[in-house]
Amino acid sequence: MPSLKSSIGNSEHISLDDVCFLIAVKIDYDDLGQPIPTETNRQIFCSNLSISRQEFLAAGQLKHKPQILLVVDGDEYDYESILEYEGIRHSVYRTF
């Protein structure tokens, strides 16, 4: 398995000492068939790293503007597409 540190350009130990919330959205339907979204939040530990020039360029080609790069434990992440960090919601557009 390739090293995560080489992918993000950081050869030092990554300390997961910050907190973010992963938000899962479940869609239920009422009696009329209208969707009712329900959110569940999970608090996990993370580390905020700077976005590399290569990552910023690759995201720009996909019409994204990356704001943060968060490293989380792979066992904690369950393909959520929304996260909240420091009170701001972000969408997840790429994982590695």
C-alpha positions as CSV (number, residue, x, y, z in Angstrom):
1,M,0.0,0.0,0.0
2,P,1.5,3.4,-1.0
3,S,2.3,5.8,1.8
4,L,-0.1,8.7,2.4
5,K,2.8,10.9,3.4
6,S,4.4,10.7,0.0
7,S,1.0,11.6,-1.6
8,I,0.7,14.8,0.4
9,G,4.3,15.8,0.4
10,N,4.8,15.5,4.1
11,S,7.5,13.2,5.4
12,E,7.0,14.0,9.1
13,H,4.7,12.3,11.6
14,I,1.1,13.5,11.2
15,S,-0.6,14.2,14.5
16,L,-4.4,13.9,14.5
17,D,-5.0,16.5,17.2
18,D,-7.8,18.6,15.6
19,V,-11.5,17.8,15.5
20,C,-14.0,17.7,12.6
21,F,-17.4,16.3,12.1
22,L,-18.3,13.9,9.3
23,I,-21.9,14.3,8.2
24,A,-23.9,11.5,6.6
25,V,-27.2,12.2,4.9
26,K,-29.9,9.6,4.8
27,I,-32.9,10.1,2.6
28,D,-36.3,8.8,3.9
29,Y,-39.6,9.3,2.2
30,D,-42.9,10.3,3.7
31,D,-46.4,9.0,2.8
32,L,-46.6,11.2,-0.2
33,G,-43.2,10.1,-1.5
34,Q,-41.4,13.3,-0.7
35,P,-37.8,13.0,0.3
36,I,-36.9,13.9,3.9
37,P,-33.2,14.2,4.5
38,T,-31.8,13.3,7.9
39,E,-28.3,14.2,8.9
40,T,-26.1,12.3,11.4
41,N,-22.9,13.8,12.7
42,R,-19.8,12.0,14.0
43,Q,-16.9,13.7,15.7
44,I,-13.5,12.4,14.6
45,F,-9.9,13.5,15.0
46,C,-8.1,15.1,12.0
47,S,-5.1,17.1,11.0
48,N,-5.3,20.2,8.8
49,L,-2.4,20.4,6.3
50,S,-1.6,23.0,3.6
51,I,-2.8,22.3,0.1
52,S,0.1,21.6,-2.3
53,R,0.5,23.4,-5.6
54,Q,-0.1,20.2,-7.5
55,E,-3.4,19.5,-5.6
56,F,-4.6,23.0,-6.2
57,L,-3.8,22.7,-9.9
58,A,-5.5,19.3,-10.3
59,A,-8.6,20.5,-8.4
60,G,-8.8,23.6,-10.6
61,Q,-8.9,21.5,-13.7
62,L,-12.1,19.9,-12.3
63,K,-13.6,23.3,-11.5
64,H,-13.1,22.9,-7.8
65,K,-11.4,25.4,-5.5
66,P,-9.9,23.5,-2.6
67,Q,-10.0,25.3,0.7
68,I,-8.6,22.7,3.2
69,L,-6.8,19.4,3.2
70,L,-7.8,17.3,6.2
71,V,-6.1,14.0,7.1
72,V,-8.3,11.5,9.0
73,D,-7.9,7.9,10.0
74,G,-9.1,5.7,7.2
75,D,-11.0,3.5,9.6
76,E,-13.1,6.5,10.7
77,Y,-14.1,7.7,7.2
78,D,-17.2,6.0,5.7
79,Y,-17.6,7.8,2.4
80,E,-19.4,10.8,3.8
81,S,-19.6,13.7,1.3
82,I,-20.0,16.5,3.8
83,L,-17.8,17.5,6.8
84,E,-17.7,20.4,9.2
85,Y,-14.5,21.9,10.3
86,E,-14.2,25.0,12.6
87,G,-18.0,25.6,12.1
88,I,-17.8,25.7,8.3
89,R,-19.3,23.0,6.1
90,H,-17.2,21.6,3.3
91,S,-18.0,19.1,0.6
92,V,-15.5,16.3,0.0
93,Y,-14.5,16.1,-3.6
94,R,-11.5,13.8,-3.4
95,T,-10.1,11.1,-1.1
96,F,-6.9,9.2,-1.2
